[in-house]
Every structure is written in structure tokens, then in C-alpha cells.
Amino acid sequence: MRTGRKLLLAAAAICCVGAIHAVAQISSEASAVRAGHTIAVTACIACHVVSRDQTMQPVLGPGSPSFEEIANRPETTMDSLQAVMKTARWHDPNMTARLLPMSRLSDERRAQVAAYILSLRSAR
């Protein structure tokens, strides 16, 4: 009887730890999305429509896709977004990549912007 009770308590503890971990992960993802949105509206808005309620139209990067459009491309992943942000260049090949705001972001901030972009993906 005591062994059964110990097993039950151990199982309950494991479930609680798992639930706490899941809540922490969701909270962490929500934090990354919020941070990514903040970065997007300060660093990306000049070239992209970064949210549906954006009132200012982009003035640079004519024809640059919206973040929602990027999010809904079948090939878009967290890794692909971060890779593009590291290597993207202006439409003018004579300008260096380091001039782009996204190329100056840290890996952590690029991940946050990528999380925000992916949060705009429509349900499939």
C-alpha cells in the first residue's frame, strides 16, 4: 500500500513538473513574440508592413513582403528566417549587408523577430 502511494505521489509530482515546464515554455514564447514585435516596429517598419494595424506604409524596400506574407510561405521556418536576417542585402547589390538593421541584430533578437513573424502565420 505504501509503495502504491509513493508511486502515485511520484507520478503526480512528475505531472506537476511537466505542467510547470509547459507553462514556462508558453510564457517564454509569448515573451519572445512580444519582444520581436517591439523590435519589428522599431527596426523593420521602414521596409515591411510588420502588423495588420500598421498605419505608416514602408518607405524603403519597395515591394518588400509583409511579415504576414512571409509567415505564410510554406518554406518559412524559424531557422530560415534567422538565416535570411543574417545575410539579407538591400535591393542594390552595391550596398553592404551590414547597413540593414536586421543584419545588426544579435542572434537572440533575430530569434525574437522570427518568433513574432511566425506568430502571424494563419491557421492551416
Backbone as CSV, one residue per row, in Angstrom:
resi,resn,N_x,N_y,N_z,CA_x,CA_y,CA_z,C_x,C_y,C_z
1,MET,0.815,-1.188,0.000,0.000,0.000,0.000,0.863,1.259,0.000
2,ARG,1.918,1.263,0.809,2.789,2.437,0.857,3.521,2.626,-0.464
3,THR,3.903,1.547,-1.113,4.582,1.637,-2.400,3.655,2.244,-3.443
4,GLY,2.391,1.827,-3.428,1.419,2.386,-4.363,1.222,3.879,-4.145
5,ARG,1.192,4.274,-2.891,1.013,5.695,-2.562,2.237,6.496,-3.009
6,LYS,3.429,5.928,-2.809,4.653,6.598,-3.243,4.677,6.747,-4.754
7,LEU,4.262,5.705,-5.451,4.217,5.784,-6.914,3.215,6.833,-7.382
8,LEU,2.075,6.881,-6.714,1.054,7.865,-7.064,1.573,9.281,-6.829
9,LEU,2.235,9.500,-5.691,2.807,10.816,-5.400,3.912,11.177,-6.392
10,ALA,4.726,10.206,-6.752,5.793,10.448,-7.727,5.204,10.806,-9.087
11,ALA,4.166,10.105,-9.501,3.511,10.385,-10.781,2.889,11.781,-10.766
12,ALA,2.265,12.140,-9.650,1.664,13.465,-9.530,2.735,14.552,-9.595
13,ALA,3.854,14.304,-8.950,4.949,15.280,-8.968,5.490,15.450,-10.383
14,ILE,5.642,14.344,-11.092,6.123,14.405,-12.475,5.150,15.189,-13.346
15,CYS,3.863,14.961,-13.167,2.845,15.702,-13.933,2.920,17.196,-13.627
16,CYS,3.094,17.540,-12.353,3.180,18.957,-11.962,4.407,19.619,-12.579
17,VAL,5.537,18.939,-12.539,6.763,19.481,-13.129,6.574,19.664,-14.628
18,GLY,5.963,18.685,-15.274,5.703,18.794,-16.711,4.786,19.961,-17.031
19,ALA,3.753,20.146,-16.230,2.819,21.253,-16.450,3.508,22.593,-16.223
20,ILE,4.319,22.688,-15.189,5.053,23.921,-14.911,6.001,24.234,-16.064
21,HIS,6.684,23.211,-16.569,7.599,23.394,-17.695,6.836,23.878,-18.929
22,ALA,5.681,23.294,-19.189,4.875,23.691,-20.355,4.413,25.138,-20.226
23,VAL,3.975,25.535,-19.036,3.532,26.916,-18.816,4.718,27.873,-18.971
24,ALA,5.870,27.505,-18.443,7.058,28.348,-18.563,7.465,28.497,-20.022
25,GLN,7.369,27.420,-20.786,7.725,27.465,-22.202,6.759,28.374,-22.967
26,ILE,5.472,28.264,-22.699,4.482,29.125,-23.354,4.737,30.574,-22.985
27,SER,5.027,30.829,-21.713,5.307,32.185,-21.254,6.561,32.732,-21.932
28,SER,7.574,31.894,-22.068,8.811,32.288,-22.721,8.570,32.601,-24.196
29,GLU,7.759,31.784,-24.866,7.434,32.021,-26.273,6.643,33.322,-26.427
30,ALA,5.700,33.567,-25.529,4.916,34.802,-25.579,5.824,36.012,-25.363
31,SER,6.792,35.890,-24.478,7.754,36.968,-24.240,8.581,37.239,-25.490
32,ALA,9.018,36.176,-26.145,9.813,36.319,-27.372,8.991,37.001,-28.461
33,VAL,7.721,36.631,-28.592,6.850,37.242,-29.596,6.670,38.731,-29.302
34,ARG,6.428,39.077,-28.043,6.269,40.497,-27.669,7.552,41.281,-27.958
35,ALA,8.680,40.711,-27.589,9.959,41.373,-27.838,10.196,41.518,-29.341
36,GLY,9.869,40.475,-30.103,10.028,40.526,-31.558,9.164,41.592,-32.189
37,HIS,7.941,41.758,-31.687,7.053,42.804,-32.201,7.663,44.183,-31.937
38,THR,8.182,44.379,-30.749,8.799,45.660,-30.399,9.979,45.960,-31.317
39,ILE,10.809,44.971,-31.555,11.951,45.153,-32.457,11.461,45.456,-33.871
40,ALA,10.441,44.730,-34.320,9.922,44.900,-35.681,9.408,46.317,-35.911
41,VAL,8.680,46.858,-34.944,8.117,48.196,-35.150,9.165,49.295,-35.023
42,THR,10.329,48.958,-34.516,11.388,49.960,-34.442,12.459,49.772,-35.512
43,ALA,12.689,48.538,-35.958,13.796,48.285,-36.886,13.372,47.822,-38.275
44,CYS,12.154,47.341,-38.435,11.758,46.714,-39.708,10.663,47.467,-40.454
45,ILE,10.027,48.383,-39.778,8.830,49.053,-40.286,9.109,49.932,-41.518
46,ALA,10.341,50.353,-41.693,10.657,51.205,-42.840,10.587,50.435,-44.158
47,CYS,10.783,49.122,-44.096,10.774,48.307,-45.322,9.601,47.335,-45.404
48,HIS,8.998,46.979,-44.275,7.950,45.949,-44.249,6.703,46.439,-43.518
49,VAL,5.569,45.906,-43.908,4.374,46.028,-43.083,4.540,44.919,-42.051
50,VAL,4.698,45.307,-40.791,5.004,44.329,-39.755,3.781,43.859,-38.977
51,SER,2.663,44.596,-39.102,1.434,44.165,-38.433,0.226,44.694,-39.205
52,ARG,-0.890,44.024,-39.009,-2.109,44.401,-39.740,-2.554,45.822,-39.438
53,ASP,-2.305,46.294,-38.228,-2.770,47.623,-37.847,-1.733,48.727,-38.092
54,GLN,-0.717,48.424,-38.858,0.315,49.414,-39.156,-0.273,50.541,-40.000
55,THR,-0.144,51.753,-39.524,-0.713,52.894,-40.257,0.284,53.524,-41.216
56,MET,1.565,53.462,-40.889,2.596,54.028,-41.755,3.020,52.989,-42.793
57,GLN,2.994,53.361,-44.035,3.440,52.459,-45.083,4.969,52.495,-45.174
58,PRO,5.601,51.384,-45.522,7.060,51.359,-45.647,7.541,52.365,-46.692
59,VAL,8.652,53.008,-46.393,9.208,53.991,-47.322,10.447,53.473,-48.041
60,LEU,11.037,52.426,-47.536,12.211,51.811,-48.163,11.837,50.425,-48.660
61,GLY,12.709,49.823,-49.408,12.485,48.444,-49.850,11.189,48.257,-50.600
62,PRO,10.995,48.975,-51.717,9.729,48.822,-52.457,9.485,47.362,-52.817
63,GLY,8.276,46.932,-52.585,7.929,45.556,-52.909,8.328,44.542,-51.852
64,SER,8.865,45.004,-50.728,9.226,44.063,-49.659,7.949,43.421,-49.129
65,PRO,7.970,42.116,-48.934,6.758,41.436,-48.457,6.421,41.812,-47.019
66,SER,5.136,41.732,-46.696,4.716,41.962,-45.315,5.171,40.789,-44.459
67,PHE,5.237,41.016,-43.162,5.603,39.926,-42.258,4.571,38.807,-42.309
68,GLU,3.301,39.166,-42.475,2.260,38.144,-42.562,2.461,37.276,-43.809
69,GLU,2.803,37.914,-44.919,3.066,37.162,-46.149,4.263,36.229,-45.964
70,ILE,5.309,36.727,-45.350,6.498,35.907,-45.094,6.134,34.728,-44.196
71,ALA,5.358,34.988,-43.147,4.971,33.938,-42.194,4.200,32.819,-42.869
72,ASN,3.418,33.151,-43.876,2.546,32.157,-44.503,3.165,31.452,-45.702
73,ARG,4.405,31.702,-45.988,5.097,30.955,-47.037,5.375,29.549,-46.513
74,PRO,5.130,28.541,-47.319,5.326,27.160,-46.841,6.751,26.868,-46.369
75,GLU,7.719,27.518,-46.965,9.120,27.223,-46.625,9.638,28.006,-45.423
76,THR,8.820,28.877,-44.863,9.265,29.706,-43.744,9.341,28.907,-42.452
77,THR,10.528,28.932,-41.844,10.759,28.287,-40.547,11.553,29.253,-39.673
78,MET,11.679,28.930,-38.428,12.491,29.731,-37.514,13.918,29.835,-38.053
79,ASP,14.474,28.714,-38.472,15.852,28.708,-38.984,15.983,29.512,-40.271
80,SER,15.024,29.360,-41.186,15.138,30.081,-42.458,15.033,31.589,-42.242
81,LEU,14.157,32.009,-41.348,14.024,33.435,-41.064,15.321,34.004,-40.497
82,GLN,15.902,33.306,-39.549,17.129,33.807,-38.930,18.278,33.837,-39.930
83,ALA,18.344,32.843,-40.809,19.403,32.825,-41.819,19.255,33.994,-42.785
84,VAL,18.028,34.266,-43.219,17.792,35.380,-44.134,18.138,36.699,-43.459
85,MET,17.775,36.838,-42.192,18.079,38.085,-41.491,19.582,38.325,-41.363
86,LYS,20.365,37.254,-41.287,21.815,37.401,-41.186,22.441,37.804,-42.515
87,THR,21.857,37.379,-43.628,22.515,37.545,-44.926,21.787,38.468,-45.894
88,ALA,20.647,39.006,-45.519,19.857,39.839,-46.438,20.614,41.101,-46.838
89,ARG,20.396,41.483,-48.068,21.028,42.685,-48.604,19.966,43.617,-49.156
90,TRP,20.350,44.858,-49.309,19.470,45.827,-49.955,19.217,45.363,-51.383
91,HIS,18.220,45.923,-51.994,17.943,45.584,-53.395,19.085,46.028,-54.293
92,ASP,19.835,47.017,-53.851,21.004,47.500,-54.581,22.205,46.670,-54.135
93,PRO,22.738,45.810,-55.001,23.833,44.919,-54.590,25.113,45.652,-54.217
94,ASN,25.221,46.941,-54.523,26.419,47.700,-54.175,26.444,48.114,-52.709
95,MET,25.312,47.991,-52.021,25.252,48.353,-50.602,25.566,47.122,-49.755
96,THR,26.339,47.308,-48.695,26.747,46.171,-47.871,25.624,45.720,-46.936
97,ALA,25.620,44.445,-46.601,24.592,43.866,-45.738,24.604,44.486,-44.348
98,ARG,25.740,44.930,-43.883,25.783,45.473,-42.526,24.974,46.756,-42.380
99,LEU,24.554,47.332,-43.478,23.722,48.526,-43.403,22.270,48.204,-43.071
100,LEU,21.867,46.974,-43.270,20.496,46.588,-42.967,20.313,46.436,-41.461
101,PRO,19.226,46.975,-40.930,19.004,46.851,-39.478,18.998,45.400,-39.005
102,MET,18.402,44.492,-39.772,18.307,43.101,-39.314,19.661,42.416,-39.238
103,SER,20.614,42.848,-40.051,21.926,42.213,-40.006,22.726,42.651,-38.780
104,ARG,22.284,43.717,-38.131,22.976,44.200,-36.926,22.357,43.662,-35.639
105,LEU,21.285,42.901,-35.754,20.648,42.341,-34.562,21.467,41.185,-34.013
106,SER,21.406,41.004,-32.711,22.042,39.838,-32.093,21.256,38.585,-32.474
107,ASP,21.848,37.436,-32.282,21.150,36.171,-32.561,19.857,36.080,-31.753
108,GLU,19.906,36.520,-30.495,18.714,36.462,-29.645,17.602,37.353,-30.203
109,ARG,17.956,38.542,-30.627,16.940,39.462,-31.152,16.402,38.970,-32.497
110,ARG,17.257,38.373,-33.328,16.775,37.786,-34.585,15.781,36.671,-34.290
111,ALA,16.064,35.868,-33.274,15.148,34.788,-32.888,13.815,35.359,-32.409
112,GLN,13.859,36.473,-31.699,12.622,37.095,-31.225,11.794,37.633,-32.395
113,VAL,12.451,38.266,-33.362,11.728,38.757,-34.544,11.150,37.572,-35.316
114,ALA,11.920,36.505,-35.451,11.427,35.310,-36.148,10.216,34.731,-35.418
115,ALA,10.254,34.700,-34.095,9.106,34.199,-33.321,7.883,35.071,-33.569
116,TYR,8.097,36.388,-33.626,6.978,37.289,-33.905,6.414,37.029,-35.305
117,ILE,7.289,36.932,-36.290,6.822,36.687,-37.662,6.010,35.393,-37.718
118,LEU,6.521,34.339,-37.111,5.812,33.053,-37.142,4.484,33.126,-36.395
119,SER,4.362,34.036,-35.445,3.091,34.186,-34.719,1.994,34.747,-35.626
120,LEU,2.380,35.315,-36.746,1.426,35.890,-37.693,0.901,34.855,-38.691
121,ARG,1.425,33.650,-38.609,1.010,32.586,-39.536,-0.461,32.254,-39.328
122,SER,-1.182,32.174,-40.442,-2.597,31.791,-40.394,-2.716,30.324,-40.051
123,ALA,-3.811,29.963,-39.384,-4.055,28.551,-39.081,-4.222,27.786,-40.378
124,ARG,-3.644,26.620,-40.446,-3.722,25.826,-41.677,-4.561,24.626,-41.488
